[in-house]
């Protein structure tokens, strides 16, 4: 009977610790954040005339850079924007490259 009570007490604690993954190291500065910081520190673009397309972390991109970002890319619209003088960036391997 004591074994059952012990299991009822210890197993939920064990599963909670496994689920929260408190013992695994966290990556606090992923490579895409470094790319956003490089883009923000570039200083040669006007955030009002700059866009980021096709970014899976578009909310974070707007937070770090102040540049409007989208998770999709309308290719025809991008061509029109480029012709109108906008700067358009797209993430490639953690870096943000001009389109």
N, C-alpha and C positions, 0 to 999 in steps of 0.2 A: 504494500500500500504506500509506503514511503517513497518507493521508487517511482510510482505513478505521479505523486505530488511533486517530486523533484523534477521529473520530466515536464510536467505542466508548467513549472516555473522557469526552468532553464531553456527549453526549446524556443519559446517565443523571444527570449532575449538573444539567443544565438542567431535566429533568423533575422531579427531586427538589425543586428550588427552586420550581418552579411549583406543585407539589402542596402544599407546606408553607405557601405564601402568606406568606412572611416579609416581603414588601415592601408588603403591604396593611395599612392601619390597622385595628386591632381596636377594637371598641366594648367598653370595659372596664366601663361602667356602663349597661346597657340600661335602658329605661324601666320594665320590670317589676321590676327590682331597686329602683328608686326607689320604686315602689308598695309593695313589701314593707317597705322601710325606714320609709316613712310609717306603714304599719300597725303595725310594731313600736314606733315612737316615739309612737304615739297614746296608749299607756299607760292607756286607759280600758277595756280588755278584759282579762279573766282568761284566760290561755292554756289553762287547764284547762277552761273553758266556752266556748271559741271554736273554730270550724272553718272551713277554707277548702275549698270544693268547686270542681270544674271547672277546676283549674289545670294547665296543661301543664308548669309548672315546680314541681311539688308537693314534690319533694325539697329544692330550693333554698328554697322557702317555709318548710319546717319548719326549715331551717338558720338562716335570717335572723330568723325570728320566734318560734320555739319553739311555734308553733301547729300542730296536726295538720292536714294538708292531703291532699286526694285529687284524682285526675285525672278523676273522674267525679262526677255529681250525681244522687242518688236523690231526686227531687222530693217524693215523699210522705214520705220519712224527714226531709227538710229541714223540711217543715211541722210534723212532730211535734217535732223538735228546737227549732224556734222557739217552739212553744207551751210547751215545757218550760223556756224561759229561756236557751237557747244563743244565742250570736252566730254568725251564718253570713255569710261573705264569699265573693264571687265576683269574679274578675278581669274588668274591662271596660276595654279600650283602655289597658292598662298600669297601671291603678289598681285597687285592691281596694275594692269597694263592698258595703255590707250587702245581704243578700238579703231 
